[in-house]
C-alpha cells in the first residue's frame, strides 16, 4: 500500500486547475480557524465574567453566613456560643453584622436602602471590603487582572481610614452659610448608585429614618439620625451598589433599639475549603432555628443562568465550525471531479481503493488540522490582548474591574480542538470514499 500510495500521490499532483483548488482549500482552513477562534474568545469572556462575579460575590458576602429566624444574642468576640465556628479547621475568621431596612433622605428624593451594621475591626477579615471602598468620586477604575491583591498599600490605608470614620468622631464641617465648624459626626458609607440617586457626595449629610418608633409629645414618630457621608461602596454588582449603606455595628444596634443583638455572622474560609462541606459539618452544632447559607446558595439562579448561556453559545458557535467543515467537502469533491480521469488510470494500473481513499482523507485532515491549530493560536492571542490592553473600554463603576475579563480553561481548549478535528475528519469520509469508488472503465469511457 505504501508504494501505491506514493505513486498515486505523485500522479495526482499534476493539477489541471490547482489555483481554484488552493483557493477553496484556503477558504476552508480560514473558516475552521475562524470558528475555533470565535468559540475560544466567547467562552473565555464568559469564563472571565463568571470568575470575577464569583470573586465579587464572595468578597461582598463572605463564604458562609450563620443566621436565625429571629435576632442572635451576641456577647462579643469571645462569646462561647460560637466556639464551634471559631475552632473549625476551615474557618479563618468571623464577623457579626446587622441588617435592616430604612429610608435615606438626601438632597434629591428619599430612597429606600438596606442598612448593614458592620464591626469595623473584623469585617475586612471576612470580606473584600477594602477593594470596594471609594474615597473620591463615585467611580474609580481598579485593575482586575490580579484580583484583590492589586490594591496598593496607599489604597488599603485609605480604605482603613474610611472604615474608622464610621465611628462617631469630630470633624471640620462647612455649613450652608459657608462657615466651618468642628462637629461630632457619625459616618456612613453609601453604595455608589445609591449615593447618586440621593444626590449625596462625600462630605455631605444624609438623614436615615428607620421604621422603629420613638415616643414624643406629638405621638410615636419614626427614629431618625443624621449621618456624614465618608465614602462610597462600589462592587459592580447589581442590587448592591443601588441599595446598600454601611454603618458601625453599635450605631445600627442603637437605631434598631436592639443592643447586644445581631442578624448573623459572616464566615471566611481557608483557600481551597468547600463551603458546602463546611456548612454540612457545622449544621450539627447549629440546628434550627439557626440557618447556614453559603454564597452559592444565595446565587444559585445566577450561576445556573451562566451555565445555560455558555452551553447555548458553545452549541451555536460549533455550528460555525460545522459550516466551515462543509467547505472541506466542497474542495475535496471538486478535486475528485477534476482528478476523475487520473484516479481511473491509477486504478487501472492496480492502485487499491484504500490508497486512493487515504490520499483524499489526508487532504481533508490536513485542512482540519491547520484550521484548528491556527484558530487555537489566534484565539489565545486575542484573549491575551483583550485581557492586558485597553482594546475595549469598560466605563468605571459598571463592572468589578476596568477590563473585559478573560479566563481560558485548558480543558476547554482541548475539547474545542477535539470537536473541531472530529467534525473535519468526519466530513472528509464522503469525498474520500467517493474517490475510492470511482469505476475506471466508466471514467475512461466518458473521456
N, C-alpha and C positions, 0 to 999 in steps of 0.2 A: 504493500500500500504506500510505503514511503516513496519509492521510485515513481509510481504512477502519480502520486500527489505532486511530486516535484515537476514532472513533465507537464501535468495539467496546469499547474500554476504558471509555469513559464509560457505555455501556449496561450493561456487566456490573458496574458499581459500584453498581447499585441492588440491594443484597443482601436476600435473604429471611431468612437466618439468619447474619448476619455475626458474631455473638458466638461461635458454635461454630467457625466457620472461623478466626477470630482466635485462639481458644484452641489449636486444633490447630497453627496456624502458630507460635504462641509456643512450644509444646512441641517442635516440630521445630527451631526456632532454638536452644533450650536444649540439646537432645540433641546437635546438631552441635558447639556450643560446649563442652559437657562432654567430648565425645570428643577434640576438639582440645587442650583444656587438659590433660587427663589424659596424653595422649601426650607433650606438651611437658615436663610435670613429670617423668614417669618417665624419659624419655630424658635430661633434664637431670641427674637424680640418678645415672643410670648413667654419663654422661659425666664427672661430677664425681668419682665413685669411681675411675673408670679413670685420670683425670688425676692425682689425688692419689696413687694407688697407683704410677703410673709415676714420679712425682717421688720418692716414698719409696724405691722400689727403686733408682733411680739414685743417690739420696743415700746409701743403705746400701752399695751395691756398686760405685759408680763407673760410668763409661760402658763401659770396656773392662778386661779383665784378661788379663795375659800369664802363663801357667802352663807347666809342663813335666811330663813323665811322672815324673821324679824331682825332687829339690830343685834350686834355681838358686843358683849361686855369686854372691854379692853383695859387691862391694868398697867399697860406699859410694855416695853420691850422684854421684860423679864417675866411676863405673865406665864405661869406654869401650865395653863390650859392649852398652850400651843407648843409645848416642848416636842411633841411628835413631829411637828413641822420643822423645827429648828434642828432636831437631831437626825433627820432623814439624810442619808448619804448623798442624795442627788439634789438637795435644796441648798442653794448658795446663800440666799438672803430672802427676807420677807419684809413687807411694809404695810401698815394699816392705811385705810382710806375710808372716806365717807362720800356718798353721792346723794344729791337732792336736786330737785327742780326749783328754778327761781326765775324771776323776771328781772332783767337788767335794763336800766334806763340810762341812755347816753344822750349826746347832742341830737341824734336822729330819733327815730321811733323806738319804743321799747321792744326788746327781743327776748324770747324765752331761751333759757340756757340750762345745761347740765352743770351744776356746780360740784366740783370734786375737791374735797379736802385731802391734802397730802401731808405726810410727815416729811419735812424738808430734808432731814439728815439721812433718811433711809430710802426715799423714793428713787433717787438716781441709781441705787444699787439693784433695783428690781426692774427698771425700765430704762430706755434710751432717752430720757427726758432732756439731757444736755443737747442732744442732736436736734431736738425740735424747738428749742427756745430761740427767740429772736429778740434783739435789743435795739435795732434801728430799722425803721421802715416795716411795712407789712410783709415784704418778700425779700428773702436772701437766698442766693444760689449756693448750694452745697455740692461738693464733688461726691458723687455716689459710686465712684469706681472702687474705692477702698472701704466702703461701708462706714460704720460709725467710727472706725479708727482714723478717719480723715480729719477729725477735729483737732485743731491745734491747741496748745496749752493756753494761749490767749483766749480762744473761744470757750474753753472749759471754765476758766476763771470768770469770764463774763457771765456764763450761764449760772455759776455758783452765786455770783452777786445778785442776779435776778431772783433766784430762789430765796436767798436770805432776805430780800426786800419784801417778801410776803408777810414777814412778821411785823407787828407794829413797830414803827421807828420814827424818828424825827427827820424832817426833810425840808429844804427850802422850796416853798411853793409860791408861784405867782398867781394872784387872784385876778378877777375880771377887770379890776381897775388898773392892773399892771404893777401892783405893789407886791414886793417879795416878803413872805412871812415864813417863820420857822414853825411848822406844824407837825403834830403827831399824826401819821397816816398809817393805813393798813393796805398792803399791796394786793393786787390781783393780776393774774396772767390770763389774757383773753385769747381764744382762738383767732387766728388772723382774719378769717372771713367774718367771724362774729364781731370783731372789732371794727371791720369795715362797715358792716351793717349798722352798727351803733354810731358810727362816726367818731369813734374814740381813737386817740393817739396816745403814745407813751408820754406820761406826764399829765394826762387829763384825768378827771374824776368820773366815775360811773356809780350809780346807786343800785344796789342789789336788794330786791324785795322778795321775801320768802313767804310761803303760804302759812307759816306759823304766825299765830296772832299774839298780840300783847294787849293787856287791858289799859285803857286810857279813860280820861274823863268823858270822852265822846263815844265810848263803847270800844269793843275789840277792833283793833286795826292790824294789818299785816306788819311784820317786823321788817325794818329797812336799815341798811347800813351803807355808808359811802366808802368806796374803795378808790385807791390810787393805782392807775394802770402802770405797772412796772415792766411789762414785757408781753410778747406775743407767743402763742403756741402754734407752730406750723408743721404739721406732719405730712401734708399732701394726701391725707386720707379723707374721702368724702364722709361726712357725718361727724367728724371730729373737729375740724377747724371751724365749722359753722356753728357749733353748739357748746363747745367745752370751755369752761372757765375754772382756773385753778386758784385755790386759796389755801392758807395754812390750816392744818387739821384742827387745831384748837379753836380757831375762829369759826370754822364750819360747825363744830360741835356747839358752840355758843349760839350761833344763828338758829340751829335746829333745837336748841334747848335740850340737848342730849349729851351732857358731859360724861366721859368715860364710855361712850357708845360709838361703835364704828359700823360701817356697812359691810366690810370684808377685809381680807388680807390678800395682797398680791405677792406671788412667789416667783423667784427667778431660779432656774435650774442650771446645773452644770452643762457645759458643752457636750453634746452627744447624748444627753439623757432624753428619753422619750416621755413626753408629757402624759401620754395615755397610760403608760406603765406606772409612773409616779402617782397619777390620780387613782389608779386601782389600788395601789399599796396603801394610800392614805385614807381611803374610804372607810376602812375598818376602825380607824381612830376617830373619825368624824362622821358618824351616821346622821340620819335625819334628826333635827331639822337643818343640819349643815348640808352644803352642796358644793362640790368641787367642779369647777368649769375650766377647761383648757382653752387656749387661744384657738385651737382647731374647732372646738365645739361652737365657739362664738361666730365662726366664719365658714361653716360647712357649705352653705349655699354658694358663697362667693367662689370657693375653690372648685366646687363641682362645676360651676359655670366655666371656669378656666379650662378644666379638663375637656369639657364638651367642645369648647371653641377650638382648642388645639387639635382635637380629633377631627372636627369638621374641616378645618383648614388643611390638615395633612391629607385628607382624602381628596379635597378639591385640587390641591396643588400636585398631588400624584397624577391626576388626570393630565396635567401639562406634560409630565414625563411620558405618559402613555401616548398622548397625541404626537409628541416628538418621535416616539419609537415607531410610529406608523410611517414616518419618513424613511426609516431604515428599510421597511418593507418595499416602499416605492423605489428606492435606489437599487435594491437587490433585484426586484422584479424587472426593472429596466435593464440591468446588467445581464440578467438571464435571457431576456428577449434579444438583446444585441449580440450576445455570445452563443445564441442557439446553434448556429452552424458549427462554431468551434467546439461546442460541447458534443455535438453529434459526431464530429470527426474523431475527438478523443475517445468517445465510447466505442466507435468503430475500430479504433486501434487497440481496444482492450481495457480501457480505464474502467474501474469499478464504480458503481453508484456511490459507494461510501467516500471515495476520493473526491468526486465532484461535489457531493454534499458538504464535505468538510471544508472545501475551499470557500464556498459561499457562506457557510456558517461562520467561519473565521473572519470573513469580511465584515459581517454584521457585528460579531463580538468585538472586533477592534473599534468600530464606531461607538458601541455601547461603553467600552472601557475608557476610550478617550473622552467621550462626553461626560461620563461620571467623574473622572479624575479632574477634568477642567472645572466642572461645576463645584466639586468639593473645595478645590483651591480658591476659586473666586468667591464662594460663599463664606469661607473662613476669613478671607481678606476683607470683604465688605463688612462683615461683623466687627472685625478689629478696627476698621476705620470709623464706623459709626460709634463704637464704644469709646474711642480715645480722642476723637476730634469733633469739633463743633460743626458737624455736617448738617444736622437738623437742630434748629433752635427750639429748646423747651423753655417756655416762659417760667420764671421763678414763681414758686408758690403753687403751680399747677400739679407738680409731681414731687416725689420724695427727693430726687436729685436734679441735676442740671443737664443730664444727657439721657438719650434713649438707652435704656438698659439692655445689654446683650449678654446672654449666657448660653453657650453652646455645650450640649451634653455629648460626650464621646460616643455613648451607645446610640444616640440618635444619628450621628454621622455614619456609624456603621450600618444602622438599619436603613438609612436613606440610600447608601451605596448598594446594599444588598438588594433592596426593592428595585432600584434602577437597573441593575445588572440582570436581575431575573426577568424584568419586562423586556429589556433589549435582547437577551438571549432567546427568549420565547418567541418573539416576533420574527427572528431570523429563520426559524424552523420551516415555515411555509415556503419562502422562496428557495431555500436550500433543497428541500425535498422536491420542489417543482423542477429545479435544475437537474436533480439526480434522476427524475422520472422521464426525462426527455427521450423520445423514441428516435434513435439516429436515422433510421430508414425514412420516417416521415419528415424529419427535419431536412435531410439532404434532398429528398424528392421535391420539397417546396422551393428549393433554391434554384 
